[in-house]
């Protein structure tokens, strides 16, 4: 079984950022929240269709626009919680969280940079959700329900 990637470094606006995986409960909550809006993508994959990352990103962006401000804020906060600024201090690499536990910005210069925040949120969502939409994993998960459905439905 291959080791799953738990974090990834990216470069955005000339700076290094670390994006991590959500914990299982947060990841499944956000996946199901967005899945209710993106069910057409999962259906295409489960039925053998192919989807590329760009198409998935565009679909996510389109559907995020239908969320309420509260829903969107909740997803943004969870995404920013697993993202940090990577910097070198002396001879050590340090990860600085973007937000403090009380909600204030820990990296102050990004608080007014909506494009940077949206880019980071998008990277977090893609990093965390692409495996959820993986065709093989989705089909294997669907197979576990075979025989449990009392009527003649195909998954």
C-alpha positions as CSV (number, residue, x, y, z in Angstrom):
1,X,0.0,0.0,0.0
2,X,1.5,3.3,-1.0
3,X,2.2,6.0,1.6
4,X,-0.3,8.8,1.3
5,X,1.1,12.3,1.0
6,X,0.2,14.2,4.2
7,X,1.6,17.6,3.4
8,X,2.9,19.5,0.4
9,X,4.9,22.6,-0.1
10,X,3.8,25.1,-2.7
11,X,5.1,28.4,-3.9
12,X,2.6,31.2,-4.3
13,X,3.5,34.9,-4.8
14,X,7.2,34.1,-4.4
15,X,6.7,32.6,-0.9
16,X,6.7,29.0,0.4
17,X,3.6,27.6,2.0
18,X,2.8,24.3,3.5
19,X,-0.6,22.6,2.9
20,X,-1.6,19.7,5.1
21,X,-4.3,17.1,5.0
22,X,-7.5,17.7,7.0
23,X,-8.1,15.3,9.9
24,X,-10.6,12.5,8.9
25,X,-13.6,14.1,10.5
26,X,-13.0,17.6,9.0
27,X,-12.1,16.1,5.6
28,X,-15.2,13.9,5.4
29,X,-17.4,16.8,6.5
30,X,-16.1,19.2,3.9
31,X,-16.0,16.5,1.2
32,X,-19.7,15.6,1.9
33,X,-20.6,19.3,2.1
34,X,-19.1,20.0,-1.3
35,X,-20.2,16.5,-2.6
36,X,-23.8,17.6,-2.2
37,X,-23.0,20.4,-4.7
38,X,-20.6,18.3,-6.9
39,X,-22.4,15.0,-7.1
40,X,-22.3,15.1,-10.9
41,X,-18.5,14.8,-10.8
42,X,-18.6,11.8,-8.4
43,X,-21.3,10.1,-10.5
44,X,-19.2,10.5,-13.7
45,X,-16.2,9.0,-11.9
46,X,-18.1,6.2,-10.3
47,X,-19.6,5.3,-13.7
48,X,-16.2,5.2,-15.4
49,X,-15.9,8.8,-16.6
50,X,-12.6,10.7,-16.4
51,X,-12.2,14.1,-14.8
52,X,-9.2,16.2,-14.9
53,X,-7.9,18.4,-12.1
54,X,-8.7,21.7,-13.9
55,X,-12.3,20.6,-14.6
56,X,-12.7,19.6,-11.0
57,X,-11.2,22.9,-9.8
58,X,-13.6,24.9,-12.0
59,X,-16.6,22.9,-10.8
60,X,-15.5,23.4,-7.1
61,X,-15.1,27.1,-7.7
62,X,-18.5,27.3,-9.5
63,X,-20.3,25.5,-6.7
64,X,-18.5,27.4,-3.9
65,X,-20.3,30.4,-5.2
66,X,-23.6,28.9,-4.2
67,X,-22.6,28.5,-0.5
68,X,-23.9,31.0,2.1
69,X,-21.3,33.4,3.6
70,X,-21.4,31.3,6.8
71,X,-20.8,28.0,5.0
72,X,-18.0,29.5,2.9
73,X,-16.4,31.1,6.0
74,X,-16.4,27.8,7.8
75,X,-14.7,26.1,4.9
76,X,-12.2,28.9,4.5
77,X,-11.3,28.7,8.2
78,X,-10.8,24.9,8.1
79,X,-8.6,25.3,5.0
80,X,-6.5,28.1,6.4
81,X,-6.1,26.0,9.6
82,X,-4.1,23.4,7.7
83,X,-2.0,26.0,5.7
84,X,1.2,27.7,7.0
85,X,3.9,30.1,5.8
86,X,7.3,28.4,5.5
87,X,10.2,30.6,6.4
88,X,13.9,30.2,7.4
89,X,14.9,31.7,10.7
90,X,18.6,31.4,11.2
91,X,19.4,27.8,10.2
92,X,16.0,26.4,10.9
93,X,12.8,26.1,8.7
94,X,9.8,27.3,10.6
95,X,6.1,26.9,9.8
96,X,4.0,29.9,10.9
97,X,0.2,29.3,11.1
98,X,-1.9,31.8,9.1
99,X,-4.5,32.3,11.8
100,X,-4.3,32.3,15.6
101,X,-6.7,30.2,17.7
102,X,-8.8,33.3,18.4
103,X,-9.3,33.9,14.7
104,X,-6.8,36.8,14.3
105,X,-4.3,36.7,11.4
106,X,-0.9,35.4,12.5
107,X,0.6,36.4,9.2
108,X,-0.6,40.0,9.1
109,X,0.3,41.0,5.5
110,X,-2.1,38.5,4.0
111,X,-5.2,39.7,5.8
112,X,-6.1,42.1,3.0
113,X,-4.9,39.9,0.1
114,X,-8.1,38.2,-1.0
115,X,-6.4,36.7,-4.1
116,X,-3.7,35.0,-2.1
117,X,-6.2,33.7,0.5
118,X,-8.4,32.3,-2.3
119,X,-5.4,30.7,-4.0
120,X,-4.3,29.1,-0.7
121,X,-7.8,27.8,0.0
122,X,-8.0,26.4,-3.5
123,X,-4.7,24.5,-3.0
124,X,-5.9,23.1,0.3
125,X,-9.2,21.9,-1.2
126,X,-7.6,20.4,-4.2
127,X,-4.9,18.7,-2.1
128,X,-7.5,17.3,0.3
129,X,-10.4,16.5,-2.1
130,X,-8.7,15.1,-5.2
131,X,-8.1,11.7,-3.5
132,X,-11.8,11.7,-2.5
133,X,-12.7,11.9,-6.2
134,X,-10.1,9.3,-7.2
135,X,-12.0,6.9,-9.6
136,X,-10.4,3.7,-8.2
137,X,-11.0,4.7,-4.5
138,X,-14.5,5.8,-5.2
139,X,-15.4,2.6,-7.1
140,X,-13.8,0.4,-4.3
141,X,-15.8,2.3,-1.7
142,X,-19.0,1.8,-3.7
143,X,-18.3,-1.9,-4.0
144,X,-18.5,-2.3,-0.2
145,X,-22.2,-1.5,-0.5
146,X,-23.0,-4.2,-3.0
147,X,-25.7,-6.5,-1.8
148,X,-26.8,-4.1,1.0
149,X,-29.3,-2.2,-1.1
150,X,-32.7,-4.0,-1.0
151,X,-33.8,-3.1,-4.5
152,X,-32.2,-3.7,-7.9
153,X,-30.1,-0.5,-8.0
154,X,-26.6,-0.2,-9.5
155,X,-24.0,2.0,-8.0
